Amino acid sequence: MIRNVIGECPICQSDLNVTRLKCSNCNTEISGEFQLSKFSYLSKEHLYFIEVFIKNKGNIKQIEKELGISYPTVKRNLDEVIVSLGYEVSNEEKANKEEIFRRLENGEITASEAVKLMR
């Protein structure tokens, strides 16, 4: 049975390092300390979102349809993945989104207007 490598210690939640690699063909083993990729530290949900995002070539409408979620939820998930990978979502962009959501909640703009403003 093949298992996915976990990137986080189940006891203390610190990052894990790989210490042994083995070739499944010739049984060669290599020992040492190897870091996992940034993607190994993402949650299963974030990895699935990335898979759907790539499969749909970043087309938000298709992602919305496939996952059954709204445009703001797609954008929020994308922001979460960006932060989880160690990058920042610009505060200006974040403030702009929050203002658009506030206006939408207050009925100042329609959902379609909000979508246009987000783009």
Backbone torsions as a table, in degrees:
resi	resn	phi	psi	omega
1	MET	NA	129.9	179.2
2	ILE	-90.9	131.6	178.5
3	ARG	-116.9	147.3	175.2
4	ASN	-75.4	146.2	176.7
5	VAL	-72.9	134.6	174.5
6	ILE	-91.9	148.8	-176.4
7	GLY	-106.6	-6.3	-175.2
8	GLU	-127.6	137.1	178.5
9	CYS	-63.6	128.0	-180.0
10	PRO	-70.4	-13.3	-179.2
11	ILE	-91.4	-54.8	-172.8
12	CYS	-114.6	-0.6	179.3
13	GLN	65.6	17.1	174.1
14	SER	-78.1	160.7	178.0
15	ASP	-66.2	141.3	176.8
16	LEU	-97.6	149.8	172.6
17	ASN	-113.0	145.7	174.9
18	VAL	-82.5	134.7	-178.7
19	THR	-116.5	-7.8	179.5
20	ARG	-149.2	136.2	176.5
21	LEU	-122.7	144.4	-179.4
22	LYS	-138.7	133.5	176.2
23	CYS	-79.1	127.2	-179.5
24	SER	-76.9	-12.0	-179.7
25	ASN	-88.5	-55.8	-174.3
26	CYS	-109.3	2.1	178.9
27	ASN	66.7	14.8	174.2
28	THR	-62.3	135.9	178.0
29	GLU	-119.1	141.1	177.8
30	ILE	-125.5	128.6	178.0
31	SER	-111.0	150.8	178.6
32	GLY	159.3	-160.9	175.3
33	GLU	-118.0	119.5	-178.0
34	PHE	-125.2	136.0	177.5
35	GLN	-86.3	148.7	174.5
36	LEU	-82.4	163.9	176.4
37	SER	-73.5	163.7	177.5
38	LYS	-55.8	-33.4	-177.0
39	PHE	-69.1	-23.8	179.3
40	SER	-68.6	-17.8	-178.3
41	TYR	-96.3	-0.7	179.0
42	LEU	-81.5	153.0	176.6
43	SER	-70.5	162.4	178.1
44	LYS	-60.0	-36.4	179.7
45	GLU	-64.3	-44.0	179.4
46	HIS	-66.5	-39.9	177.8
47	LEU	-63.2	-40.7	178.7
48	TYR	-65.0	-42.6	178.1
49	PHE	-59.3	-44.4	178.7
50	ILE	-61.2	-41.7	179.0
51	GLU	-60.6	-46.4	179.4
52	VAL	-65.7	-40.7	179.5
53	PHE	-59.8	-47.5	-179.2
54	ILE	-68.1	-44.3	-180.0
55	LYS	-57.1	-35.6	-179.4
56	ASN	-95.9	13.6	176.2
57	LYS	52.6	34.2	177.8
58	GLY	75.3	8.1	179.9
59	ASN	-73.6	106.1	-174.0
60	ILE	-59.1	-41.2	-179.8
61	LYS	-59.4	-43.5	179.8
62	GLN	-67.9	-38.4	178.6
63	ILE	-64.7	-44.6	176.9
64	GLU	-54.7	-49.0	-177.0
65	LYS	-63.5	-48.3	-177.0
66	GLU	-65.6	-40.6	-177.2
67	LEU	-90.5	-11.9	-179.0
68	GLY	68.0	37.5	-178.5
69	ILE	-126.9	164.6	-177.9
70	SER	-84.1	166.3	178.2
71	TYR	-55.1	-49.8	179.3
72	PRO	-59.9	-33.2	179.1
73	THR	-69.9	-38.7	175.8
74	VAL	-60.3	-47.8	-178.8
75	LYS	-63.4	-40.1	179.1
76	ARG	-64.6	-43.5	178.0
77	ASN	-61.4	-41.4	178.5
78	LEU	-62.9	-44.0	177.4
79	ASP	-60.8	-41.5	178.6
80	GLU	-61.5	-42.6	178.9
81	VAL	-64.1	-44.2	179.4
82	ILE	-57.6	-46.3	179.5
83	VAL	-66.2	-41.4	179.3
84	SER	-62.6	-28.7	177.8
85	LEU	-82.2	-1.2	175.5
86	GLY	95.7	13.4	179.0
87	TYR	-106.5	165.1	179.7
88	GLU	-104.8	145.0	169.7
89	VAL	-94.1	126.3	-173.9
90	SER	-58.3	139.3	-179.9
91	ASN	-64.3	-34.7	178.9
92	GLU	-62.5	-45.9	179.1
93	GLU	-64.5	-41.5	-179.6
94	LYS	-63.6	-44.8	179.8
95	ALA	-63.9	-39.3	178.7
96	ASN	-62.9	-43.6	179.1
97	LYS	-63.4	-43.8	-179.7
98	GLU	-61.4	-39.1	178.2
99	GLU	-65.2	-41.7	178.3
100	ILE	-63.7	-43.3	178.2
101	PHE	-63.3	-40.0	179.3
102	ARG	-61.8	-46.0	179.8
103	ARG	-64.0	-38.5	178.3
104	LEU	-65.1	-46.6	179.3
105	GLU	-61.4	-36.1	-179.3
106	ASN	-81.9	-0.7	178.6
107	GLY	76.2	15.0	-179.8
108	GLU	-75.4	-25.5	178.4
109	ILE	-138.0	159.1	177.8
110	THR	-86.5	168.7	178.5
111	ALA	-61.7	-41.1	-179.6
112	SER	-67.2	-34.7	175.2
113	GLU	-65.6	-39.7	179.3
114	ALA	-62.9	-41.6	178.6
115	VAL	-61.7	-45.1	178.7
116	LYS	-61.4	-41.0	179.6
117	LEU	-66.5	-33.8	-180.0
118	MET	-68.1	-30.8	-178.4
119	ARG	-79.4	NA	NA
